[in-house]
């Protein structure tokens, strides 16, 4: 029975050594981007073609969860959306590691996805996706008058 315990301890040490010898594992250095998180702006709704009320904001953090200043972040729409615009489309993070873009929704109603991505970084692909909704503008169907035919 004693030899079994020694074998188990030896096997555990061997497995631990193998598991911890990840030579390919490279952790981000301090002040290097390691995470991109959404701060605000996700889930908004507005009329098609209108500006969203709140900018889309992300934060870049290093491996110690500290903000990273001066990191380039690019915002892009997924797909071709006529009338859609981002201002700015590319921006550097501020002293709090934050980057923001003002969004003009595309002209067609429906879900619109915007991706924020850290560019020019040694870190793996750091992305965050925002989902916003463009709705049909109210009052464009002339149904708002009392007789419903728009000729008041």
C-alpha positions as CSV (number, residue, x, y, z in Angstrom):
1,X,0.0,0.0,0.0
2,X,2.9,2.4,0.7
3,X,4.4,1.8,-2.7
4,X,1.0,2.8,-4.2
5,X,1.0,6.1,-2.4
6,X,4.5,6.9,-3.6
7,X,3.6,6.0,-7.1
8,X,0.5,8.3,-6.9
9,X,2.6,11.2,-5.6
10,X,5.3,10.6,-8.3
11,X,2.6,10.4,-11.0
12,X,1.0,13.6,-9.8
13,X,4.3,15.4,-9.8
14,X,5.0,14.1,-13.3
15,X,1.6,15.3,-14.6
16,X,2.1,18.6,-12.9
17,X,5.4,19.1,-14.5
18,X,4.0,18.3,-18.0
19,X,1.0,20.6,-17.4
20,X,3.1,23.5,-16.4
21,X,5.8,23.3,-19.1
22,X,3.8,25.3,-21.7
23,X,6.7,26.6,-23.6
24,X,4.4,28.1,-26.2
25,X,2.5,30.2,-23.6
26,X,3.3,33.9,-23.9
27,X,1.7,36.2,-21.4
28,X,1.2,39.9,-22.4
29,X,3.8,42.2,-20.8
30,X,2.7,44.9,-18.5
31,X,1.1,47.8,-20.4
32,X,0.5,45.5,-23.4
33,X,-3.2,44.9,-24.6
34,X,-4.6,41.6,-23.2
35,X,-8.3,42.3,-23.2
36,X,-10.9,44.4,-24.9
37,X,-14.2,44.9,-23.1
38,X,-17.4,46.8,-23.8
39,X,-18.0,49.7,-21.5
40,X,-21.2,51.2,-22.9
41,X,-23.4,51.6,-26.0
42,X,-24.4,48.0,-26.7
43,X,-28.1,47.2,-27.3
44,X,-29.2,50.7,-28.4
45,X,-32.2,51.4,-30.7
46,X,-32.7,54.5,-32.9
47,X,-34.4,55.4,-36.2
48,X,-32.7,54.1,-39.3
49,X,-30.2,56.7,-40.5
50,X,-30.1,58.5,-37.1
51,X,-27.3,59.0,-34.7
52,X,-27.3,56.7,-31.6
53,X,-27.8,58.6,-28.4
54,X,-24.7,57.1,-26.7
55,X,-21.3,56.5,-28.3
56,X,-20.0,52.9,-28.4
57,X,-17.2,52.7,-25.8
58,X,-14.6,50.0,-25.2
59,X,-11.7,49.6,-22.8
60,X,-8.3,48.0,-23.4
61,X,-6.7,46.3,-20.4
62,X,-3.3,44.7,-19.8
63,X,-2.7,41.3,-18.2
64,X,-3.0,42.9,-14.8
65,X,-6.4,44.5,-15.6
66,X,-4.9,47.9,-15.8
67,X,-5.9,50.3,-18.6
68,X,-3.6,50.7,-21.6
69,X,-3.2,54.2,-23.0
70,X,-2.4,54.9,-26.7
71,X,-3.7,51.6,-28.2
72,X,-5.2,51.9,-31.7
73,X,-8.8,50.6,-31.8
74,X,-10.8,50.4,-35.1
75,X,-14.6,50.3,-35.3
76,X,-16.3,48.8,-38.3
77,X,-19.8,47.7,-39.3
78,X,-20.3,44.1,-40.3
79,X,-21.6,44.0,-43.8
80,X,-22.4,46.8,-46.3
81,X,-24.9,49.2,-44.7
82,X,-25.9,52.2,-46.9
83,X,-25.9,55.4,-44.9
84,X,-24.0,53.9,-41.9
85,X,-21.1,55.9,-40.5
86,X,-18.6,55.8,-37.5
87,X,-16.8,58.9,-36.2
88,X,-14.0,58.2,-35.7
89,X,-13.6,54.8,-37.3
90,X,-10.1,54.5,-35.8
91,X,-8.9,56.0,-32.5
92,X,-6.3,55.7,-29.8
93,X,-7.3,54.8,-26.2
94,X,-7.2,57.6,-23.6
95,X,-5.5,57.5,-20.2
96,X,-8.3,55.2,-18.9
97,X,-7.7,52.8,-21.8
98,X,-11.0,53.8,-23.4
99,X,-11.9,54.4,-27.0
100,X,-15.3,55.6,-28.3
101,X,-17.1,56.1,-31.6
102,X,-20.3,58.0,-32.5
103,X,-22.6,55.9,-34.7
104,X,-24.9,56.8,-37.5
105,X,-27.1,53.8,-38.2
106,X,-27.6,52.6,-41.7
107,X,-30.7,53.5,-43.7
108,X,-32.4,50.1,-43.5
109,X,-34.3,48.9,-40.3
110,X,-32.9,45.8,-38.5
111,X,-30.0,44.7,-36.4
112,X,-26.6,46.3,-37.1
113,X,-23.4,44.9,-35.7
114,X,-20.3,47.0,-35.1
115,X,-17.0,45.4,-34.2
116,X,-14.3,47.1,-32.2
117,X,-10.8,45.6,-32.7
118,X,-7.4,46.4,-31.3
119,X,-5.0,46.9,-34.2
120,X,-1.2,46.9,-34.5
121,X,-0.8,44.7,-31.4
122,X,1.2,41.6,-30.6
123,X,-1.8,40.2,-28.7
124,X,-4.1,37.7,-30.2
125,X,-7.2,39.0,-32.0
126,X,-8.8,41.3,-29.5
127,X,-12.4,42.1,-30.5
128,X,-15.7,43.2,-29.0
129,X,-19.1,43.2,-30.9
130,X,-21.9,45.7,-30.4
131,X,-25.4,44.9,-31.5
132,X,-27.7,47.9,-32.2
133,X,-31.1,48.1,-33.9
134,X,-32.3,50.5,-36.5
135,X,-36.1,51.0,-36.4
136,X,-38.4,52.5,-39.1
137,X,-38.8,56.2,-38.4
138,X,-42.2,57.1,-37.0
139,X,-44.6,59.3,-39.0
140,X,-43.3,58.3,-42.5
141,X,-46.5,56.4,-43.3
142,X,-49.0,59.4,-43.0
143,X,-51.1,57.3,-40.6
144,X,-50.9,59.9,-37.9
145,X,-53.9,62.1,-38.9
146,X,-57.5,61.5,-37.8
147,X,-58.9,60.1,-41.1
148,X,-55.8,58.0,-41.9
149,X,-55.4,59.2,-45.5
150,X,-52.9,62.0,-44.9
151,X,-54.9,64.8,-46.6
152,X,-56.1,66.9,-43.8
